[in-house]
Amino acid sequence: MADITAIGELLVDLTCSEINGETLYKQNAGGAPANVVCMASKLGASTGFIGKIGRDMFGFYLKKVLYEHKVDTRGLILDPNYSTTLAFVKNDEDGDRDFVFYRTPQTAADLNLRYGEVNRELIDSCKIFHFGSLSISAEPSRTATINSVEYAKMQGKIISYDPNWRPLLWDSKEAGIRAMRSAVQYADIIKVSENELQLITDCGALIPAVAKLLESGVKIICITQGAKGCIIATSKGIERYPAYKVKSVDTLGSGDSFFGAFLYKLAELEKSPEELDSDDIMEMAMFSNACGALCSTKQGAIPAMPSK
């Protein structure tokens, strides 16, 4: 039985470096849902991934990365009719990122996953089913993702959700926010930045925003705050957990490392979200903060993720 299965985008991050006056790009596997399961797998969880990539040099590379990280790839399709999505990433001196995506509904493999292609055995066998918002940014992957989440919900799986706001990948800001909000109804656990929290709740203050999500049925809210740590909110209370101080060189994948670690700890505890007590939450939060912090000390997402 898999601990965590994710559905969504698997892509190549081409990260920019300046070396001896030349601009060079290094390829690394990326895509938030894939990052999450790779982090969890690296810590010892059994994981699976559902998605579509191109049958091209980048697609073969990505499948190899998942295989090397012991992620079950039975749900991964390599389609010769579409291309693997590419994301060019440049970091400034503070580690903040600027993206350029090569991804359109007409060409991108990840946006052309159909529900009939989804390997539901990977959903049937998991404890936690994870998804993000980018796979609902266009059809047919939107229907494939939502139908899969609804199926997992009916099977009694814990649903985790990452809104992962990337405005460049939506037809408009309004369409993106509307879609991100619509997916909240399925989530038992949600991971958001402070900006994403405001976008999906339309609340400028923390407490009303948290209350709105809890009222909608979300059981655990993880609010990541970078160098400040995180806030975890449940119906039992809200608490801030400080970050570990590290020399950050690249924040790409740090939030996904945090969430992969958080879901790993939940699976390890073998409790439902409602059964977690304050000690459980503190252990999960600080362990996840550590994974996110360590990831930021190296370049790239999956290659920078720490071992247990």
C-alpha positions in Angstrom: 0.0 0.0 0.0 1.4 3.4 -1.0 1.6 6.1 1.6 1.2 9.0 -0.8 0.2 9.3 -4.4 0.3 12.6 -6.3 -1.3 13.7 -9.6 -0.1 16.7 -11.7 2.8 18.2 -13.4 6.3 16.7 -13.8 8.6 19.1 -15.7 12.2 20.1 -16.2 13.5 23.1 -14.3 16.4 24.7 -16.2 18.1 26.7 -13.5 20.3 29.7 -14.5 23.9 30.1 -13.2 26.5 32.7 -14.1 29.9 31.0 -14.4 33.0 32.8 -15.7 30.9 35.4 -17.3 28.7 32.8 -19.1 25.0 32.1 -18.5 24.5 28.3 -18.1 21.3 26.3 -17.5 21.3 23.1 -15.5 18.4 20.7 -15.9 16.7 19.3 -12.8 13.4 17.4 -12.3 10.6 19.6 -11.0 6.9 20.2 -10.7 5.4 20.7 -7.3 3.4 17.4 -7.0 6.5 15.4 -8.2 8.7 17.3 -5.7 6.4 16.4 -2.9 6.4 12.7 -3.5 10.2 12.6 -4.1 10.7 14.3 -0.7 8.4 11.9 1.0 10.1 8.9 -0.8 13.5 10.1 0.2 12.4 10.1 3.8 11.1 6.5 3.5 7.5 6.8 2.4 6.1 4.6 -0.4 4.9 6.9 -3.1 3.4 7.0 -6.6 2.9 9.6 -9.3 0.2 10.1 -11.9 0.8 12.4 -14.8 1.9 12.7 -18.5 5.3 13.8 -20.0 6.6 13.9 -23.5 8.3 10.9 -25.1 11.4 13.0 -25.6 14.8 13.4 -24.0 13.4 15.4 -21.1 10.6 12.9 -20.5 13.0 10.0 -20.4 15.2 12.0 -18.0 12.2 12.7 -15.7 11.1 9.1 -15.5 14.6 8.0 -14.6 14.7 10.6 -11.8 11.4 9.3 -10.3 12.6 5.7 -10.7 15.8 6.5 -8.9 13.8 8.1 -6.0 11.7 4.9 -5.8 8.5 6.6 -6.9 6.0 4.2 -8.5 5.7 5.3 -12.1 2.9 3.0 -13.3 0.7 6.1 -13.5 3.3 8.0 -15.6 2.5 8.3 -19.4 5.1 9.2 -22.0 3.2 10.6 -24.9 4.9 11.1 -28.3 2.3 13.6 -29.4 3.2 16.3 -26.8 6.3 17.9 -25.3 7.6 17.8 -21.7 7.0 21.2 -20.0 10.1 23.3 -19.4 10.5 26.0 -16.8 13.5 28.4 -17.0 14.4 29.6 -13.5 16.6 32.5 -12.4 17.4 33.4 -8.8 18.3 36.9 -7.6 20.9 37.5 -4.8 18.2 36.9 -2.1 17.2 33.5 -3.6 13.9 34.8 -5.0 12.9 33.3 -8.3 11.8 34.5 -11.8 10.2 31.9 -14.1 9.7 31.5 -17.8 7.5 28.5 -18.8 7.3 26.7 -22.1 3.8 25.2 -21.6 0.7 25.6 -23.6 -2.5 23.5 -23.7 -1.7 22.6 -27.4 1.8 21.3 -26.7 2.3 20.5 -23.1 2.1 16.8 -22.1 1.1 17.4 -18.5 -2.0 19.5 -19.6 -3.2 16.7 -21.8 -3.7 13.9 -19.3 -7.2 12.4 -19.6 -9.2 10.8 -16.9 -9.4 7.6 -18.8 -5.6 7.4 -18.7 -5.4 7.7 -14.9 -4.2 4.6 -13.2 -6.7 4.4 -10.4 -4.9 1.5 -8.7 -2.4 4.0 -7.4 -5.3 5.9 -5.9 -6.9 2.8 -4.4 -3.7 1.7 -2.7 -2.7 5.1 -1.1 -3.4 6.7 2.2 -2.9 10.3 1.1 -3.8 11.7 -2.4 -2.1 14.9 -3.3 -2.7 17.5 -6.0 -2.0 21.1 -6.9 -3.7 23.8 -8.9 -1.5 23.8 -12.0 -3.0 20.7 -13.4 -6.5 22.3 -13.3 -5.3 25.3 -15.4 -6.5 23.8 -18.7 -8.4 20.9 -20.2 -8.3 17.9 -20.3 -6.0 17.7 -17.2 -8.5 19.8 -15.3 -11.2 17.2 -15.6 -8.6 14.4 -15.0 -7.4 15.9 -11.8 -10.8 16.9 -10.3 -12.3 13.5 -11.2 -9.3 11.7 -9.6 -9.6 13.8 -6.5 -13.3 13.1 -6.3 -12.7 9.4 -6.7 -10.0 9.5 -4.0 -12.4 11.3 -1.7 -15.1 8.7 -2.2 -12.5 6.0 -1.4 -11.9 7.7 2.0 -8.4 9.0 1.2 -6.9 12.0 3.0 -6.7 14.8 0.4 -3.8 17.3 0.4 -3.8 20.4 -1.8 -1.2 23.0 -2.8 -2.7 26.0 -4.6 0.9 26.9 -5.9 0.1 30.3 -7.4 1.9 30.8 -10.7 0.0 33.7 -12.5 1.9 33.2 -15.8 0.2 29.8 -16.3 -3.4 31.0 -16.2 -5.4 32.8 -18.9 -6.1 35.5 -16.4 -5.5 36.3 -12.7 -9.3 36.0 -12.1 -9.6 32.6 -13.8 -6.6 31.3 -11.7 -8.0 32.5 -8.4 -11.4 31.1 -9.2 -10.0 27.7 -10.0 -7.7 27.6 -7.0 -10.7 28.5 -4.7 -12.9 25.9 -6.3 -10.5 23.1 -5.4 -10.4 24.0 -1.7 -13.7 22.1 -1.1 -11.8 18.7 -1.5 -8.9 19.4 0.8 -8.3 17.9 4.2 -4.8 19.5 4.3 -3.7 22.6 2.5 -0.3 24.2 2.2 -0.2 27.9 1.3 2.0 31.0 1.3 0.6 34.1 3.0 -0.2 35.5 -0.5 -1.9 32.3 -1.6 -3.9 32.3 1.7 -5.2 35.8 0.9 -6.0 34.9 -2.7 -8.1 31.8 -1.9 -10.0 33.3 1.0 -10.2 37.0 -0.1 -9.3 37.8 3.5 -6.4 40.2 4.3 -6.0 39.2 7.9 -4.7 35.8 9.1 -7.3 34.8 11.6 -10.4 35.4 9.4 -8.7 33.6 6.5 -7.9 30.6 8.6 -11.4 30.5 10.1 -12.8 30.6 6.5 -10.8 27.6 5.4 -11.6 25.6 8.6 -15.3 26.4 8.1 -15.1 25.0 4.5 -13.9 21.6 5.8 -10.1 21.9 5.7 -8.6 20.2 8.8 -5.0 21.3 8.7 -3.7 24.5 7.2 0.1 24.9 6.7 1.1 28.5 6.1 4.8 28.7 5.0 6.7 31.9 5.7 10.1 31.2 4.3 12.9 32.3 6.7 10.2 33.0 9.4 9.1 29.4 9.6 5.5 28.3 9.4 2.1 28.5 11.0 -0.1 25.5 11.5 -3.8 25.9 12.1 -6.4 23.3 13.0 -9.8 23.4 14.8 -7.8 22.9 18.0 -5.7 26.0 17.6 -3.1 28.0 15.7 0.7 28.0 16.3 3.8 29.5 14.7 6.9 27.3 14.5 10.3 29.0 13.9 12.6 28.2 10.9 16.1 26.9 11.2 18.7 29.5 10.3 20.7 28.4 7.2 22.6 30.1 4.4 20.0 29.9 1.6 21.2 29.8 -2.0 18.1 28.6 -3.8 14.5 28.4 -2.5 13.3 26.3 -5.4 11.5 23.3 -4.0 11.8 24.3 -0.4 8.0 24.6 0.1 7.5 21.3 -1.6 10.2 19.7 0.6 8.3 21.1 3.6 5.0 19.6 2.4 6.5 16.3 1.4 8.0 16.0 4.8 4.7 17.0 6.5 2.8 14.3 4.6 5.5 11.8 5.3 5.2 12.5 9.1 1.4 12.2 8.9 1.6 8.8 7.2 4.3 7.7 9.7 2.1 8.7 12.7 -0.8 6.6 11.2 -3.4 9.1 12.5 -6.2 11.0 10.8 -5.9 14.8 10.7 -8.5 15.0 13.4 -6.6 12.7 15.7 -3.4 14.8 15.8 -2.6 16.5 19.1 -0.4 19.5 19.7 2.7 17.4 20.2 2.1 15.7 16.9 1.7 19.0 15.1 4.9 20.4 16.6 6.9 17.3 15.6 5.5 17.5 12.1 6.1 21.2 11.7 9.7 21.3 13.0 10.7 18.3 11.0 9.2 19.8 7.9 10.8 23.2 8.6 14.2 21.4 8.8 13.6 19.7 5.4 12.6 23.0 3.8 15.6 24.8 5.2 18.1 22.2 4.2 16.7 22.1 0.6 17.3 25.9 0.3 21.1 25.4 1.0 21.6 23.8 -2.4 20.6 24.5 -6.0 17.7 22.7 -7.7 14.6 21.2 -6.1 14.8 17.4 -6.0 18.6 17.2 -6.0 18.7 19.6 -3.0 16.2 17.6 -0.9 17.8 16.1 2.3 17.9 12.5 3.3 16.4 11.5 6.6 
